[in-house]
């Protein structure tokens, strides 16, 4: 009985301490939790955000930016054109899926994320 309890405790501990493949960082807006998405919108937005995060990870790696470290203004400035292009691509894809009201909320959440990053310098 004790062995089962210990095994169960180990499984539960492992479940809650496991790291996900894509960890959230200061650069993530987590817009999906703020938008009231319907049906296929959620799936489509998840795909768009995953693709955008993948592109952003490649850009960060190329420019030596650690997404889990405090933002470095100089490194971000070097990568700014690529990051802006990535953001514009994500917004264009989101615009095709979201309603005008949802898009305004999306823009507000992204703007809040940018402010959070800028205030961390």
ChimeraX attribute file (.defattr): number of C-alpha atoms within 10 A of each C-alpha:
attribute: neighborCount
match mode: 1-to-1
recipient: residues
	/A:1	6
	/A:2	7
	/A:3	8
	/A:4	9
	/A:5	10
	/A:6	11
	/A:7	12
	/A:8	12
	/A:9	12
	/A:10	11
	/A:11	11
	/A:12	11
	/A:13	11
	/A:14	11
	/A:15	10
	/A:16	8
	/A:17	8
	/A:18	8
	/A:19	9
	/A:20	7
	/A:21	6
	/A:22	10
	/A:23	9
	/A:24	13
	/A:25	12
	/A:26	15
	/A:27	16
	/A:28	15
	/A:29	18
	/A:30	15
	/A:31	19
	/A:32	15
	/A:33	9
	/A:34	12
	/A:35	17
	/A:36	12
	/A:37	17
	/A:38	9
	/A:39	7
	/A:40	10
	/A:41	17
	/A:42	17
	/A:43	11
	/A:44	16
	/A:45	19
	/A:46	14
	/A:47	12
	/A:48	18
	/A:49	20
	/A:50	14
	/A:51	14
	/A:52	18
	/A:53	19
	/A:54	13
	/A:55	16
	/A:56	19
	/A:57	16
	/A:58	13
	/A:59	18
	/A:60	18
	/A:61	12
	/A:62	10
	/A:63	13
	/A:64	12
	/A:65	19
	/A:66	14
	/A:67	18
	/A:68	11
	/A:69	9
	/A:70	12
	/A:71	18
	/A:72	15
	/A:73	14
	/A:74	10
	/A:75	14
	/A:76	17
	/A:77	11
	/A:78	11
	/A:79	18
	/A:80	14
	/A:81	11
	/A:82	16
	/A:83	18
	/A:84	11
	/A:85	11
	/A:86	18
	/A:87	17
	/A:88	12
	/A:89	14
	/A:90	18
	/A:91	20
	/A:92	12
	/A:93	15
	/A:94	19
	/A:95	15
	/A:96	10
	/A:97	17
	/A:98	22
	/A:99	13
	/A:100	11
	/A:101	9
	/A:102	18
	/A:103	17
	/A:104	13
	/A:105	17
	/A:106	22
	/A:107	13
	/A:108	13
	/A:109	18
	/A:110	19
	/A:111	13
	/A:112	13
	/A:113	18
	/A:114	15
	/A:115	11
	/A:116	13
	/A:117	17
	/A:118	12
	/A:119	9
	/A:120	11
	/A:121	9
